[in-house]
Amino acid sequence: MPKTTPFSEQKEREIDLTTWSRYSQYAMFKDFASPHFSITTRVDVTAIMKARQNHGASPFNAMLFCIMQAFNAVPELRTRFRDTAGQPTVIEHNRVHPSVTVPIENDRFAFCEIPYTSDWQAFNNHCQSAIAAGKAQTELDEKTIDTDYWIFMSCLPWLNFTDMQHPLKGPDDCIPRLAWGKFVPQPKIASKGDDRWEAAVNLTAHHALVDGIHMAQFFQNLENNCRNFS
């Protein structure tokens, strides 16, 4: 029996444009010259740092897990549009997965594709093996060109940034981008006396598929995931 993986369980459904509640937004923004919008905010990552202290959890893997939980909880962030045989189609994936950058020699980076699963231990294992394979690359190799069930992500652990602009292939590029920055210690709350940490998180998405409310839902989910991570 073939081994089951998150990728082998990938499914999608085509959205009926004639009954789609967001069709008017889609039709308006799809052909804009610059249809992407971006929001940056700060997220409390104290629980992730505590998990590192308590049982050695990787902050990178833990943050990635919390982020992917948040993406998969918002259907609009799993939605993509395509040109199929000259006809516009919109599909919703049952699950999206992270494609992240990992450092390689000479201050360069490579891409690393990680299958997402909602089980933390399984996802952490996927991260460890995929990141090790990614770091062994010697050149930049794009393996995601034929599929669109990805979230393209970067981590900038050196910077406490306030905004971010991502490279995009053009106005039809509808795969969301996300970046997060340095985990920064915050002043202690007198009533609690605990160390607190925050990180900047930026999300960029295509306005034909995603509105501000969906961004807000994502960040609310992310805040809850980070707060409850253990």
C-alpha positions in Angstrom: 0.0 0.0 0.0 1.4 3.4 -0.9 2.6 5.6 2.0 0.1 8.3 2.8 1.5 11.8 3.1 -0.2 15.3 3.4 0.7 15.8 -0.3 -1.0 12.6 -1.4 -4.2 13.7 0.5 -4.3 17.0 -1.4 -7.7 17.8 -2.8 -9.4 20.8 -4.4 -12.9 22.0 -5.4 -13.8 24.3 -8.1 -15.9 27.3 -7.0 -19.0 28.1 -9.1 -18.4 31.7 -10.2 -22.1 32.2 -10.9 -23.1 31.7 -7.3 -19.9 32.8 -5.5 -20.6 35.5 -3.0 -17.3 37.2 -3.6 -17.5 37.2 -7.4 -17.9 41.0 -7.7 -14.8 41.6 -5.6 -12.9 39.0 -7.6 -14.0 40.5 -10.9 -13.0 44.0 -9.8 -9.6 43.3 -8.4 -8.4 40.5 -10.6 -7.3 42.8 -13.5 -5.8 45.5 -11.4 -2.2 46.3 -12.3 -1.3 46.2 -8.6 -3.9 44.0 -6.9 -2.0 42.9 -3.8 -2.2 44.3 -0.3 -0.2 43.8 2.8 -0.6 44.1 6.5 2.1 43.9 9.2 1.4 43.5 12.9 3.1 42.3 16.0 2.3 38.9 17.6 3.0 37.7 21.1 5.3 34.6 20.9 6.0 34.2 24.6 4.5 30.7 24.7 6.8 29.6 21.9 9.8 30.8 23.7 8.6 29.0 26.9 8.2 25.8 24.9 11.8 26.2 23.8 13.0 26.6 27.4 10.8 23.8 28.7 11.4 21.1 26.2 13.7 22.4 23.4 11.0 23.1 20.8 12.4 24.9 17.8 11.0 28.4 17.7 11.2 28.4 13.9 9.3 25.1 13.6 6.8 26.1 16.3 6.1 29.5 14.6 5.7 27.9 11.3 3.2 25.4 12.7 1.1 28.2 14.3 1.2 30.2 11.1 0.1 27.2 9.0 -2.7 26.4 11.4 -3.9 30.0 10.9 -3.7 29.8 7.1 -5.6 26.6 6.9 -8.4 27.9 9.1 -9.3 30.7 6.6 -10.8 29.3 3.3 -10.0 32.5 1.4 -6.3 32.0 2.0 -6.6 28.5 0.5 -8.3 29.8 -2.6 -6.5 30.3 -6.0 -7.5 31.5 -9.4 -6.2 29.9 -12.7 -6.6 30.2 -16.4 -7.8 26.8 -17.5 -7.9 26.4 -21.3 -8.6 30.1 -21.7 -11.3 30.0 -19.1 -11.0 31.6 -15.6 -11.4 29.2 -12.8 -11.3 29.6 -9.0 -10.5 26.7 -6.7 -10.2 26.1 -3.0 -7.6 23.7 -1.7 -8.4 21.4 1.3 -5.0 22.2 2.7 -2.1 24.5 2.0 1.6 23.9 2.8 4.6 26.1 3.5 7.4 26.7 1.1 10.1 28.5 3.2 13.6 29.8 2.6 16.5 28.2 4.5 20.1 29.4 4.6 22.8 27.8 2.6 26.5 28.5 2.2 27.9 32.0 1.2 25.0 33.9 2.7 22.5 32.5 0.1 19.2 30.7 0.6 17.3 27.7 -0.9 13.6 26.8 -1.0 12.3 24.2 1.3 8.8 22.6 0.9 7.2 21.1 4.0 4.0 19.1 4.1 1.6 20.5 6.6 -0.3 18.4 9.1 -2.3 19.5 12.1 -0.4 17.2 14.4 2.5 19.1 15.9 4.9 16.2 16.4 4.4 14.9 12.9 4.8 18.4 11.4 7.9 19.0 13.5 9.4 15.8 12.1 8.5 16.9 8.5 10.3 20.2 9.3 13.4 18.6 10.5 13.8 16.3 7.5 12.8 18.9 4.9 15.0 21.7 6.3 18.0 19.3 6.4 17.4 18.5 2.7 16.9 22.2 1.9 20.2 23.2 3.6 22.0 20.5 1.6 21.1 22.3 -1.7 23.9 24.2 -3.5 21.7 26.3 -5.8 18.2 27.8 -5.9 15.8 25.3 -7.2 12.1 26.2 -7.6 10.0 23.1 -7.1 6.6 24.7 -6.7 6.1 26.0 -10.2 3.5 23.4 -11.2 1.4 23.6 -8.1 -0.3 26.4 -6.2 -1.2 24.8 -2.8 1.7 26.8 -1.2 2.3 29.7 1.1 5.6 31.3 0.3 7.4 32.3 3.5 10.6 33.8 4.8 12.0 34.4 8.3 14.2 37.4 9.0 15.6 36.6 12.4 18.0 39.5 12.3 15.4 42.3 11.9 12.6 43.7 14.0 10.9 45.2 10.9 7.8 47.3 10.6 6.8 46.6 7.0 7.6 44.2 4.2 7.3 44.2 0.4 7.6 40.8 -1.3 8.7 40.1 -4.9 5.7 39.0 -7.0 5.7 37.5 -10.5 2.9 39.8 -11.6 -0.8 40.7 -11.1 -1.9 37.1 -11.6 0.3 35.8 -8.8 -2.3 34.8 -6.2 -0.2 32.7 -3.8 0.0 34.5 -0.4 3.4 35.6 1.0 4.3 35.8 4.7 7.4 36.9 6.6 8.2 37.0 10.3 11.0 38.7 12.0 13.2 38.6 15.1 11.7 37.5 18.4 12.1 40.6 20.5 12.0 40.6 24.4 9.4 43.0 25.8 9.1 44.9 29.1 7.8 42.7 31.9 4.2 43.1 33.0 4.4 44.1 36.7 1.4 42.0 37.6 2.8 38.9 36.0 6.5 39.3 36.1 7.1 37.0 33.2 9.4 37.5 30.3 7.5 38.5 27.1 8.4 38.2 23.5 7.0 39.6 20.3 7.7 39.2 16.6 6.6 41.2 13.5 4.5 39.3 11.0 3.7 40.4 7.5 1.0 38.9 5.2 0.6 39.8 1.6 -2.4 38.5 -0.5 -4.3 39.1 -3.7 -7.3 41.3 -3.2 -9.3 39.3 -5.8 -9.4 36.4 -3.3 -8.8 38.0 0.1 -10.3 41.0 1.9 -9.2 42.8 5.1 -11.6 40.7 7.2 -9.9 37.6 6.1 -6.5 39.1 7.0 -8.0 39.9 10.4 -9.2 36.4 10.8 -5.8 35.1 10.0 -4.0 37.3 12.5 -6.6 36.5 15.2 -6.1 32.8 14.6 -2.3 33.3 14.7 -2.4 35.2 18.0 -4.5 32.4 19.6 -2.2 29.7 18.2 0.9 31.4 19.4 -0.6 32.1 22.8 -1.7 28.5 23.3 1.3 26.7 21.9 2.9 24.4 24.4 
